[in-house]
Amino acid sequence: MSTRLERIRSDGEALQRFLAEAFDAAYAIEEPAGSSDAWAAVCARWGVQLLPETERAQIRAGQRPLRGAPILELREVVVAVVFAARHSLRTVDTFNDDAADAEKDRLLRITQRAESELVDAYSRAVLPKRKGMFANATAHVQAGAAPLVPASASHSLRCRHCGAPRFSDKDFECVFCGQQMA
């Protein structure tokens, strides 16, 4: 195996590990739009400023998250991780190395998906499910206030083989290891 391919695979493992670490640390926070020491460490590593408590209160009131770090903070961490991965991958010359070139292209495609799809997956996990366009119109008919629909189950957020965060409910294979997500 070429050293270029080894370097690219190492970059891919780091990308997977850092995205999983960010997702896990953000999701592990039980307080809606909250923070923790682990999350603060992840943000500090990637140069992301934690939001002040006044903004967290506004997020709680506006988005009504059920748990987790603010989506905005997670997005900024994912952007920083993806930027670092792209930069590292682009420094590897894959000329005349088809295997390394193919792996580099695969990882660059993952970085193209990561920001929007991972943040969307996190949003679905921490925000209440939408109830439909007629929910507000028929809310007065219900005897009491309807409870929030719980967020999706955490077991479906990760690949059971490599631990990578799942980008989309439509992914039947892990984007990192290629194993079935079942």
Summary of the structure (lengths in Angstrom):
residues: 182
radius of gyration: 18.9
end to end distance: 31.0
largest distance: 69.5
contacts: 519
relative contact order: 0.15
helix: 57%
strand: 2%
